[in-house]
Amino acid sequence: MPAKAIEDLASRQIAAEIIKAVGGGRCVAWVGSGLSKELYPDWPSAVTGLCSACAVEPFDNSRPTPTADELLDKAEECKRANANAYEATLAGYYGGNVVQTRQAYLWLMQAPFKAYVTTNLDPLLSEAANALGHRYLFSYPLLPAPELERCTKPLFYAHGHARRDGMPTGRDLVLARSEFDQAYRGVVRLFVENLLLNYPIVFIGCRLSEPDVHQVFRRVHEMHTQIKNTYPGYKMPPRIAVLPARFKEVKREMKTEEIRDMTEEQAEAKLFLELDTVVLRYAPVDRRKHWEIEDVLEAVCRLSEAVSTVSDGKAAPR
């Protein structure tokens, strides 16, 4: 049965739903590459650059967009062909000093999230945290789950951090097949399972397209199902994904137009439903910049201020 199309929501409506998730003070923001795609190479572009640097045959441009599995295998081919060039290229792509960012990162750090997890490699999130005085940063392969409780607003770079100690690095990053296999058989799997089992999560700028990530989610879904079968009153931590409307190009009367891709949206909604995650979808006015994310996160900050002031018995700001 196809998943029902999800109605587009206004920024303030999405923010109100996020406020419900963060209300207990334990909600974690999971930040994906959607927030930085205009500033850093996306996954296919990075792999294409690795092919050039490592003298590996790139994907055929006449073919459809490579699948996640194809990208993992091609990145692995590049790493095996020239490990030094592989690391240097990733360091150059993602490890440089931040010269451009977006307001969303600062709103994120001001929002009432308990902690932050990202599969991004770039330093945009860590630099925003540092600017606001939050300096608890952990990156693969060091992902100590107990620090979720010990630290104030800790950051966890689950796939590694390409800028360490103020210098670019291509080491200990998770991008190629062997790196994913090692990470999701060990440290990352343990960390993500603990996170999904115990904390509410809001996914922002995420598509969760990596096969290994899906396997972890499905294992946690099975665990939650077992718990609920044994304890019928158990309520698992809520999970929300903030996603944009999807569009595709079609040719009509010698012209190329963009139309809403309902098939893609339904498949995406079904996937997140299988992962026990509620989708909140918005329609971007600018399909490159997605400034609605700024609106949503700003509204979360404003609404959380109103909630806290009301609970304190003071007048809420207008």
N, C-alpha and C positions, 0 to 999 in steps of 0.2 A: 504494500500500500504506500503510495508516494506521500512524502511529508507535506503537510499543509504549508502554503506560502505564508511567510511571516510579515505582518504589517510593519511598514516603516514607522519609526517613532521619532518624535522631536527630542532634541538634546536634553531638555529638562525632564522628559519622561524617562529616558535612559538613566539619567543621573539619579532620579528618585528610586529606581530599582536597585542601583548600585548602593545607595544609602542603606537600603534594607539589608543588603549583604554585609556591609561593613559595620552594621550597628553593634555587633557583639565585640568589636575591637580586635578580632582575630583574622580579618580578611586579608588575603595576599593578592597583590597585583602581579599577573603574569604578562610580561611585556614582549611582544613579538616584533618582527622586522617591519611590520606595516608602518610603524612610527618613524622609521629611519630610511625608508626605501628611496626617498628623494635625495638623501645625503650620502648613502653608501651603496655599493653594488648589491643587487639582490642575488639570490642563490644561483640562478642560471648564468647571470653576468659574471659572477665571481669564478664559476667553473670554466667559462669561456676564456677568461683571462688567465687562469691556471694552465689551460691547454697551450696557450701561446707561450707562456713563460717556461713551461716544462717540455716543449716540443712534442706535444701529443696532438693527434688528430682531433679537431673539435667536432661538435655535433653538426650534422647537415642542416643548414638553415631552411631547406625546403620541407623538412619534417615538422610535425607538430611539436609544441613545447615539450622538452624532456620531462619524463616522470621523475618522482623523487628517487626511485631506485636507480634510474639511469644517471641522475646527478651524483648520487653517492658512489656509483661504480666509476664514473668518469673522473671524479675527484681522486679516487683511490689510484686510478691509472696514472694521474699526474704526480701524485706523491711518490709512487714507486719509480717513476721515470726520473725524477730529479727532486729529492727531498729538500735540498737547500733552496732551490728556486720556489718550490711549493711554499715553504715557510716564509721566505722573503716577500713573496707576492701577497700572502694573507696579511703579513705585518704592514705592508704598504697600503693595502686596501682599507684595513680596519683599525690600525694601531696608531695613526697619526694624532697629533694634538687636535682638539676640537676647535674648528674655525667657524662652524655654523651649526646651529641647533634649532629646536622648535619649542615653543612655549609649553607644549603638552608635557614635556619632561618635568618642568618646574611645578606645574599643577599636580602632576602625579606625586611628587615628593611632598607637596603640601596637603594632599588628600589624606584621609584617616586610614590608610592602609597599614597593616602591621609590619609587612615586609614586602620585598620585591624580588621576583625571579624573572630572568630573561634568558632566552636562547640566542640573543644577539651577541656579536663579538666586539662591537664598537663601544667606545667609552661615553656615549651620550648620557646614558642613565647614571653612571657613576659620577660623571662631572656635575650633573644636576644635583645629585645627592650631596656631593662635596661642597657645592656652593651654598647649600642650606645647612651645613654642619653635620651631615650624616656620613660617617666615615667607616662604618662596618661593612667591609666588602670581602666577599668570599667568591673564589672562582675555581672551576674545575682544574684539577682533580680534588681540591679541598672544598667539600660542601657539607659542613657539619650541621645536621638538622637541629641539634639542641640549641644552636645559636638563634633559631627562630624565637625562642622564648627568652634568651638571655640578653639579647641586644635590642636597642631601639632602632627601628626602621633599617634592619640589615638588608644588604643586596647580595643576591646569589646569581652569579654568571654560570649557568648550568653547562654551557658549551665552551667555557673558557673566555678569557679577557685578553684582547689583542694589544692592550697597552698596560704594561706592568711596571711599577716603579718609575713612571714617567717616560718609559721607552717603548717603542713598538716591538711586538714579538709575534712570531707565527707559531710558537711552540704551545703544546697542550691545548690546542683548539680542536673542536669536534666538527668536522666537515666531511671527511672521507669515510668510506665504508668501514675500514678497520677501526677508525676512531669511534664511530658510532657503536660498533660491536663491543668494543672495550668499555665504553662509557655506560651503555645500557645493559651490560651484564654485571656491572659493578656499582660504582659510586653514584652515578646519575640515577640509575634505577632505584636504588635504596632511598635517595633523597626525594625523588618525585613521588614514589609510592607513599612515603610518610606525609608529604605535603597533601596529596590528593585524599588520603584517608582521614586527615585530621583538621584541615583548614578550609574555610570558604575561599573561593578563588574568583577573581574577575580577570578574564582574558581580554587583552587590548592589543589590537594589531596582530592577532595570531590566526593562522590557518591550521596549525598542527598537522602538516602534511607529511612529516617524516614517519616512516613505518615503525621505527623503534618507539617513538612517542606513543603511537596508537596501541602498541602492544602493552605498554605500561598502563595506559588508561583502561584497556579491556581487563587486565588483571585486577585492577582496583575495582572496576565495576563488578567483577565476580565476587570479590571480597565483600563489597557493600551488600550485594544480593544475599550472600550467605548470612551476614549479620542481621539483615532485615527479616530473613526467614526465621531466624532464631529469636530475635527480639522485634516483634511486629511494630512496636511503638518507636523504634529507632528512627531518628531523622538525620540523614547524612548532610554534611556541610554543603550549602548551596554553591553552585558554579554558574557563572554568567559569562557569555562571550559577546563582546560588542563587535559587530561585523558590518561592513558596508554592503549596500546593494551591489549585485554583480551585473556586468554589462558585457556584450559581445558585439563584434563587428559583423555586419551582413551587407551584401551587395544588392542594391535595388536600383534598376534602371540606370546602370552605368555609374552609380554613386555608392559610396560606402557609408553606411550609417551605423550608429551604436544603438542597440536596443537592450532592454532588460533581459538578462539571462535567467529565466525562472527555473530552467532545468538545473543549472549550476547551484542556484540558491536552495532548491529543494534537496539536492544531494548533500550540500553542506549542512543544511538544517538537520537532515536525517543522521549524518555523521555525529554532530554534536549531541543530538538526542540520545544516540547510542552511548555517548560518553557522559550521560546524566548532566548535560550542560544546557541551560536555557539561552537561546539566541535572542539578542536585542539588536535589531537591524536599523541602520539609518541610510538615507539616500544622499550621497555626497554631491554637493553642488559643483565642486572642483574635484574631478576624479583623479587628479594627481596629488593634490595637497591634503585633502580630507581634513579641512580645518574644523569639521564638526567634532572631532576628537577633543580639540581645545575647548570647544563649547561645553561638551559633556563633562570634562574634568574640572573646568572652572565651576560649573554648576554643582558638581559634587562637593567642592570646597565650600561654596557659598551655603549650600544646604546643610552641610555638616556643621558649619558655624551656627546656623539658625537652630539646628537640633540641640547642639550643646548649650547654647545660651538659654533656650527654653527650659531644658532640663535643670539648669542652674537657677531657674527662677528669675532670670533677667529678661528684658525685652529682646526679642529677636530682631536682627538688622533687617531693614526693608530692602 
